[in-house]
Amino acid sequence: MAGIREVKAAYEARLLALPGVVSVGLGRSPEGEDVIVVGLDRARPRTLAALPKALAGYPVRIEITGPVKPLD
């Protein structure tokens, strides 16, 4: 199985192209399992329905982060 960083890199552009997806990162579940974290600007039912539950065997966690603002 590919490492989580490679899986994230392979899917990141595709995920960021979905409406409202503002970030793709890495994290850990409460059980210590590696997860891919997808940040949304707000709850978007269509985007939520389109996001996978897992990518290449790694769970996907969705977080509502709000809009991402560029650094000044």
N, C-alpha and C positions, 0 to 999 in steps of 0.2 A: 504494500500500500504506500502511496505517496505521502510525504510528510505534510503536516497541516499548512506550513508556509507555502509549499508548492501548490496545494489545493486552493488556498486563498488567492494566490497570484493568478491561477488559471481561471478562476470564476469572478474575480473582483470587477473587471470592466463590465461584464454581463449583469452583475448585481447592481452596480452603480447606474446602469442605464434604465433601471426600473423607476417609475415615478415615486418620488419621495425618499429614495434610498440616498443617504448622505454620507454613510461611512461603512467600511467593511474592515473588521479587525479580528483579533484573536483574544480568547479569554479562557476561563476555566469554569466548569460547572461547580455547584456546591460539593459534588463528590470528587472533585479534582480532575475531571475529564477535560481534555482539550476541546474547545468549541470555537466555531466561527461566529462572530458577533456582527449582525447587520443592524445598523442604526437607521431609523426612519425619522423624518421631520415631524410627522404626526401619524396617528392611526389612519391607515388607508386600506380599506377592506380589499380592494382589488390587488394591491401590491402584496398585502399579507397572504392572500390566497395564492399568489404566484410564487412566493418564496418557498424554496424546498425546506423540508424538515432536516435534511442532512445533505452533505456534499462529500462524495467519495468516502463515505463511512464516518465522517465527522459531523456531529450534531450542529445545527444552526440555531442560535439564540437571537431573537429579535428584541431590540430595545427601542423605545421611543425616546430619542435624544433631543428632539427639537431641531431647528435649522442650524446649520454650521455656518459660523461667521468667519470670514477671512481675518487674519491678523493684520493689524495696521502697520 
